[in-house]
Amino acid sequence: MQPSDVKELLESRIDDCEFHIQGEGCNFQVVAVGERFAGLSPVKRQQLIYGALTEEIASGALHAVSIKTYTPAQWQGAPENSGA
């Protein structure tokens, strides 16, 4: 699986979010940016992303997924956004 595959999956399953994916094989880092994260606890934010990838995780196509989530305002000051 390629980062573009993971991005395509997430974009098809979660509306109104921007995704930045890094990794290879079955290990990926997901950064998700969207207003939908406003008011959600960190656990609820992670569950939203994991829920969209349940099938791929269960099948073993994805093994390790690291997730960071931001609202657009939080993304402006995020270290991952420098140079993006």
C-alpha positions as CSV (number, residue, x, y, z in Angstrom):
1,M,0.0,0.0,0.0
2,Q,1.2,3.5,-0.9
3,P,0.6,6.8,0.9
4,S,-1.7,7.8,-2.0
5,D,-3.8,4.7,-1.4
6,V,-4.3,5.5,2.2
7,K,-5.1,9.2,1.3
8,E,-7.7,8.0,-1.3
9,L,-9.3,5.7,1.3
10,L,-9.6,8.4,3.9
11,E,-10.9,11.0,1.4
12,S,-13.6,8.7,0.2
13,R,-14.7,7.9,3.8
14,I,-14.3,11.1,5.7
15,D,-15.7,14.4,4.3
16,D,-14.3,17.9,4.8
17,C,-10.8,16.8,5.8
18,E,-7.4,17.4,4.4
19,F,-5.0,14.4,4.7
20,H,-1.2,14.3,4.7
21,I,0.2,10.7,4.6
22,Q,3.7,9.4,5.0
23,G,5.0,5.9,5.2
24,E,5.3,2.7,3.2
25,G,4.3,-0.9,3.2
26,C,1.8,-1.3,6.0
27,N,3.1,1.5,8.4
28,F,1.8,5.0,7.9
29,Q,1.6,8.4,9.6
30,V,-1.7,10.2,9.1
31,V,-2.1,13.9,9.7
32,A,-5.8,14.9,9.3
33,V,-6.9,18.6,9.2
34,G,-10.6,19.5,9.4
35,E,-13.1,21.6,11.2
36,R,-14.9,18.4,12.1
37,F,-12.4,17.9,14.9
38,A,-13.4,21.0,16.7
39,G,-15.0,20.1,20.0
40,L,-13.9,16.4,19.8
41,S,-11.7,14.9,22.4
42,P,-8.3,13.5,21.2
43,V,-9.7,9.9,21.6
44,K,-12.8,10.7,19.5
45,R,-10.6,12.3,16.8
46,Q,-8.4,9.1,16.7
47,Q,-11.5,6.9,16.6
48,L,-12.9,8.8,13.6
49,I,-9.7,8.0,11.6
50,Y,-9.3,4.4,12.8
51,G,-13.0,3.8,12.1
52,A,-12.4,4.8,8.5
53,L,-9.5,2.3,8.2
54,T,-11.0,-0.6,10.1
55,E,-11.3,-2.9,7.1
56,E,-7.7,-2.4,6.1
57,I,-6.4,-2.8,9.6
58,A,-8.4,-6.0,10.1
59,S,-7.1,-7.4,6.8
60,G,-3.5,-6.6,7.6
61,A,-3.1,-4.2,4.7
62,L,-2.4,-1.6,7.3
63,H,-0.5,-2.7,10.4
64,A,0.7,0.4,12.2
65,V,-1.1,3.8,11.9
66,S,0.1,6.9,13.7
67,I,-2.5,9.6,13.7
68,K,-2.4,13.4,14.4
69,T,-5.5,15.5,14.0
70,Y,-5.9,19.2,13.9
71,T,-8.6,21.8,13.3
72,P,-7.5,24.3,10.6
73,A,-6.6,26.9,13.3
74,Q,-4.5,24.3,15.2
75,W,-2.8,23.3,11.9
76,Q,-1.6,26.9,11.3
77,G,0.8,26.5,14.2
78,A,1.6,22.8,14.0
79,P,5.2,21.8,13.5
80,E,4.2,19.3,10.8
81,N,2.8,22.2,8.8
82,S,6.2,24.0,8.5
83,G,7.2,24.1,4.9
84,A,3.9,22.4,3.8
